[in-house]
């Protein structure tokens, strides 16, 4: 994990687009007085924020069957726009069914293997008529916002893809603080009915399915999704179906949201953004799940599907928004996948959903700059104020410092990067040093620290005695670590295999440049204690 601030050295080009900075307020902020909201917006702008986010949900608007009202966040949105802030719309549909809807349609809930049912966290991906239901709610939300006069200020629309809008099955945290870890979510009546239909579409005849599975079903009506513990091809087909059901909804929802945007915006249309949660599911972990029939791996139960989201964003022109900062390794992974595809897909990020992240301010700045993010949202802006909701509290100073570093930053034009101690670079990962010249500091898949410009290696550390294990990228097998003792060390697991021999030197920054010397270690007074040479 990158754990200290990476500071831009180059001056921002005047014709370049600055980093988008957002402040996200907590639920119930919309009920604050207009004077308090105006005061917050003035402070947010002074910190360098360019936008705020507003969640507008189906549950907030349709308060009873057929009885609609303006969203409670509409006044907040109008005041923000009047204060010169742009708007990010979190348009919650599948993620926010009203309580009355769930009460009237209990079959719309997901049910896991332990009989736990979701409530108002989301609607089952297998619910009949889900597409029409979600489309109609989104249409009503946009019509209300159009009438409310805020559409011109909206620059981003977050697609509602699952619980808390994330494209996963419900994790434990959305079920409540006392909930048990969930099992697989394929036990609602509609999922049970869909499974044999999906298998019939794949195999055509029950005889062909039995041959593949080693089973003896008499007819398709006898087939049901298994409990964990099934084996072989039957279990593989079940996991594929579970994954692909969610994938199909994500693809449809992104396309439908874009179609609605074309309906309501004739120009300056906002970008559809796809949340990217947590940690990606490595191929090795997927293969292990196929073999083990395990229900304990949350990445499999939730179906974290980062690679698929990246592919959809590239194909459909959507943006990606990572929801788990700080997590430098995962941002490195996403950025690397985009580079491999030659894509300029917009990538932004936000802090995890805790009431305060001020203690991580330096680390968050590091990840924004090192991953060349196009945007960054700080969650819980309201947590920066005291009980009177007006007086800044102790968290304001570190957050203000962080946003001050980032405000107006043009990452693309940067020529140098100053990397503080407690920085780690994972095997196969890179951080951007000078994006305009495609200069990056990377730890290769074989464990060699390199400064690269495009495909050219400008400088490299000695090769390790034996290459880091092939096929283990992003497992932290090998890593580069700029330690708080001032030493830059390359490790294979716990074993160091190269270092700069600067431990105890009081080095406080690793300077990375687009020109020689490409790397140097400096003290707080600027004294160079090591450099990579020409």
N, C-alpha and C positions, 0 to 999 in steps of 0.2 A: 504494500500500500504506500502511496506517496503521502508523506506525513508532514511536509512543511511547505511554505509558500514558494512558488516559482515566480520570480519577479521579472516583468518585461523590461528590457533595457532600451530597445530601439524606440524612436519617436514614431507615433502613428502617422501614416500617410493621410493627407487631407481628403483624398477621394475614396478612402476605404470605409466599409461599413463597420461601425463599432459593435462590440459585443452587446447582445440583448440581455438586459438584467431585469429580473422580475422579483417582486415581493408578493408572497402569498399570505393572505390573512386567514386566521382560523375561523371555523364555523361559528356563527352567531355574531361575527363582526358586522354583518349587514344591518344589525339592529342598533348599532351605535348612532349617536346623534350626528347630524350633518356637520356640525362644528368639529367634532372629534375626527370624523373621517377626513375632512379637509385638512386638518392639522397633520394627520398621518400621511396623506398624499403629498403635502408640502415637504415633509421630512424625507419621504421615500425618494422624491425627485432630487432633493439636495444630496442624497447618498449616491445618486447616479442611476437609480432605477428608471427603466424605460416603460415598464408595463406592470400591471397587476392581473391576477387571475380571479375569475368569478365562476363558481360552480352553479349552474342552472340545471335543475333536475326535474324529472318527471314527477317524483314524489312531492316536490315543492309546489308544483303548478296545478296538478289535478288532485285537489284536496278531497274530492269525493267523486264517485262515478259520474262522469260527464260534467262536473263542476270545476271550471278552470279559473285561475287567477293569475295576475302578473307575478313573476318570480320575485321572491323577497330580495334578491340580489340586484334588482333592476335599479333601484335608487343608488346603490353603491356604484354600479357601473356608470351611471350618468355623472355622478360627482367625480369619479376617477377620470373620465373622459374630459370633463370640464377643467380638471386640474392639469391636463396635458399628458396624461398617461394613456398608453395603449392598453388594449384588453386582450387577455387570453381567455377564451370561453371553454370551460369544462362542461360539455353538454352530456349530462348523465342520463342515460336511458336504461339499458340493460342492467346497469349498476345501481339503479335507484327506483325499484318498483315501490309504489305506495303501500302502506300497511293494509289499506282496505282491499287493494288488488290481491295481495297474497292471501288475505282472509277469504276472499271470494274464490280464489283459484289456488288452493294449496298444492295442486299438482304442478304448479309453475316453479316450485322449489326444487333445487338440487338435493339429492339424498346420497349420503356416503354409505360405505359398507357396514358402518356401525349404527345405521339408522338415524344419524344426525342430519337434520334438514336445515337448509339456509332459510333465512327470513327475508328481510328487505335488503340483503347484500347483493342479490342479483336474481335474474330469471334463468332457468335452465336453458342451456344451449339446445336442448331437444324439445322445448315447448312448442306445440303446434302453432303456426302463425306468428312465430317470433319475429321474422323479418318485417312483416306488415305492422306489427305492434311497435317495434323499435322505430321504424321509419315514421310512423304517424306521430309518435311522441316528439321526435327530433324536429319534424315539420312544425308542430305546434310551438315548440320552444323558439325556433327561428322566426316564426310569424309574430310572436309576442315581442321579441327583441327588435324586430323591424318596426313594429308599431311604437315601441319605446324609444326609437331613434338612436340606438347604440351600435347598429351593425357597422357603420363606417369606421368605428374605432377598434373593431375586432381584427386582429392580425393572425391569430392562431385559434384553431378549433381542435380540442383534444377529443379524439374518437373514444366512445364508450365501448370497451371491449371485454369487460368482465368485472369482477369485484374490485371496487375502488377504481374502476375504468381500466385496470390492468388486464392484459390478455392471458390470464391464467385461470385455473380453477381455484376456488376459495382457499386461501392459506389460513392458518390458525389465527393470525392477528385480526382478521376481519370478523371472526366469529365471536370475539369477546375475550376478555382477559382470563377467564376461567375455563375456556373451552379446551377439550382434549385435542391432540393433533388429529386432523381429519384423515380419513381414508379415501380411497378412490370414489369419485363422485358420479358413478354410473348406475345408481340404484333407484332413481325416480322412475315413475311408471312409463314416462315417454322414452327414456333412455333404454329401459328394458324392452320396450316394443320396437325401438329402432334397431337394436343390435341384430336380430335375425334378418331384418330387411337388408341391412348393410352386408351381412354375410351372404345372403342369397344373391345380391347384386355382384358380389365378388366371385362366388363359386358356381352359381346357376343351379346346381343340383345338390341335394343333401348328401348324396353319395360321394360327390367330389369333396365336400367339406369333411365328411367322416374320414375319407382317405387321407386328407391333409392333416387332420387333427388326431387321428387314431381313436375316434369316438364311434358311437353306435346310435346316433339320434335317428328316430323313425321319421321325423318330419321337421320342417323349419319351426313349427309352433312349439316344439320341445326345446329349442335353442334359446339360451339366455346368457347374458354376460356373466362370467364366472366371478367367484370370490378369489381374492389373492391366494395363490397356492396352485393354480392351474399350471400346466407345463407345456413346453414345446410351441408348436405353431398356433395352437388355440390361444395361448397367452399372448403371443406376438401379435396376432390379428386383433385381439382385444385392445392392446395398448395402441396399435396403429389407429384403430377406430376412435378411441378416446382422444388421441392427439389430433386426428384429422377433423373431428367434429368441431373442435375449437378453431382449428386453422380455417375451416370453411367459413365460419362466422366472422372471423377477423377480416378475411379477404372481402367478404360481402359488405361488412360494416364500413370499411375504409372506402370502398367504391360508392356506397350509398351516401355517406357523408359528403364525399366530393360532389356527387350529383345534387345534393341539397344546396351546397355552396354555390354551384352554378345557377341554381334557381333563384337564390336570394341576393347574389352579388353580380353585378354586370361588369365591374372593374375593381381593381385592388382587392381581389378575393383573398381571404385568409388561407393559410396553409393547414392541411390536416396533419395532426401530430399523433404518433402512436407511442404510448408509454412502453418502455422497456424495463421490466422489473428485475431486481435481484441479480442472480448469477446464471450465466448460460448453462445449458445442459450439454456436457461434452459427449461426443460419440461413444467414448469408452463407458460412460455411465449409463447411456441408453442400452448398450450391448449387455452390460451387467444386469440391468433391469429385466431384459428379455430372458436371461438365463436364470435369475434368482426368484422370479415371481414375487418379489418383495413389495410390501406396501409401506415401507418405512422411509423411503427416500422422498423428501418433500419436493425435489426438483422434478420427479416423475409424477407424483400425485398432483402437483400444480401444473405440470407440463410447461416449465420454463422453456421458451422456444425462440431464443434470441436470433439464431441464424435465419429462421423463417421470417421474423419481423424485418430483419435487414433486407432480405430478398423482396418482400412486399413493398417496403419503402422505396427501394430502387426502381422496381417495376412500375409502381403507381405514382411516383412523384410525391410521396408523403415524407414527413420529417420524423425523426426519432428523438425520444425524450427519456433519458435514463433516470429512474426514480430512486436510485439507491446510493447516492453520494453521502459520505465518502466511500469510494471503492475504486481506487486507481487502476487496479488490475483489470477490472471489468471494462472500464472505459478504454483502456489500452486495447483490449480484445475487440471491442466494437469498432474503434477507429481503424485497427489493422484490417478487419474484414471489409470495411468500406474502401480502404486503400487498395486492397487486393482486387476489388471489383471495379476500380477506377471511378468511383462514384463521388459526387459532390453533395450527396444527401446531407441535409441539415441535421446536426447532432447537438442537442442541448441536454441539460441535466438539472436535477433538483436534489435538495437534501432529503434524507429519510424523514418519515413522519413523526418526529419528536417535537416536544413543545419548545425546545431550544437546541440549537446547534452551534451556539457562539463559541464553545470550547474547541470546535473543529474549524474555526474560520481560516486559519493558515493552511490547513490541509485541503480545505475546499478550494481555496484560491489556487493551490498547487495543481489540483486535478483539472480545474477549468483551463488553466494556461497550458499545462503539459499535454492535455488531450485536444487542444485547439477547439474547444467547444464554441459553438455559434451562439449559445445562450445559456443562462444559468438562473434558476429560481431559488430564492431563499424562502423556505417555508416558515410559517408562524411569525409573520411580521408583528402581529399584535403582542407577541411574547417579549418584544423589545421595550414595552412600556410598563409603568407601575400600575398600582391599583386604580389610579384616577384615569388611566388610559391615555394620558397626555404627557406625563413626565417620563423621559427615557430612563431605563434602568441600567444595571451594570453590564448587561449583554449588548447594549447599543454600541459601545466603543469598539470591541473587536469586530463586530459585524460591519460597522461603518468603515473601519480600516480595510477590511476585506473588499467591500464594495468599491471603496476608493481606489484600490489597486486595479480593479477590473473595469471601472467605469471608463468608457471611451476607448478601451483597449482594442486595437486592431491586431489580432493575433497573426493574421496573414502577412503583415509587413515586418514582423519582428525579425531581428538579425541575431539576437543573443538571448540567452536564458541564464538566470542565476538560480541555482538549485540548492536549497538549504539542506542541513543534515536531516537524518532519518528518512531519506529518500530511498525507495526500492524500485527496481525495474525488473519485471519478471521475464523469464525465458520466452523469447519470441515477441516481446513487447518493445514499443518505441515511444518516445516523447518527442514532440515537435520543438526543434530549436529555432529554425528559421523557415517557417512554412512557405514563404514566397520563393525560396530557392530549393524547396523540398529537402532541407537538411534536417536530419533526425538523429537522435542518440538512441541506439538500439542494443539490446542484448539478443544476439542471434539464437536461432534454434539449437545451435551447437555449443552455445555458452560463451561466445566471444563478444566483448563490448566493442561497439563500432560506432563511428560517426559516419553517416551516409548522406550522400546527396543523390537522390534518385537511386539508380542501381549502382552508383560508384561508391566504393568505400574510401573515405578520406583518411581515416585513422582507425587502427584496431589494436586492442590489447593482444598479448600473446594468446595463442590457442590453449585451451585447457588440456591437461595431460590425456584425458579421454573425453570425447564429446558428451554433452548432456544427453540423456536417453532420448532416442528418437520417438516421436509420437506422443510426447508428454508435455507439449506446450500448455502453458497456463495451469500447471499443477505446482508451480513454485519449486520444481526440482532444482533448477539453477536460477540464481538471481544476482543482480548487482546491488550493493548496499553502500550508500554514503553514510557512514555511522557517526554518531554524536561524539566519538573520540577523534574525529577528523580524518579517519582512514576510509578510502574507497576500496571495497573488497568484493571480489567475485566468489560466490559460493556454489558448490554442488551439494545440495542438502545442507548438512551442518559443516561440511569440509571446505575451507577456503582454498582456492587454487591460484589466485593472483591478487595483489593489492598494491597500493601506492606507497606503502611504508610511511604513512604520515600519521599514524596513531599518536596522540598526545601533542600534535602540532598546533592545536588551536584553530585548525581550519574550520571555517563556518559556512563556506559556500563552494559549491562545485560550479565553476563558470563554463558554460558550453557556448561555443561561437561557431559561426558559419565560415570563419577563416582561421588560419593558424595563429597561435596554438589552439587547437580545437577544444581541448579540455585543460582546465587549470583549477587548482585548489587554492583558495585565498582565505586569509584571516579577516576578522571584522574591520581591520584597518587597511585592508587591501593588499597586504603582503602576500606574494605568491610563494607557496611552500612546495608546489609540485606542478608540472605542466607536461602535456603530451608531446611537446616539441613541434617542429614544423611538419 
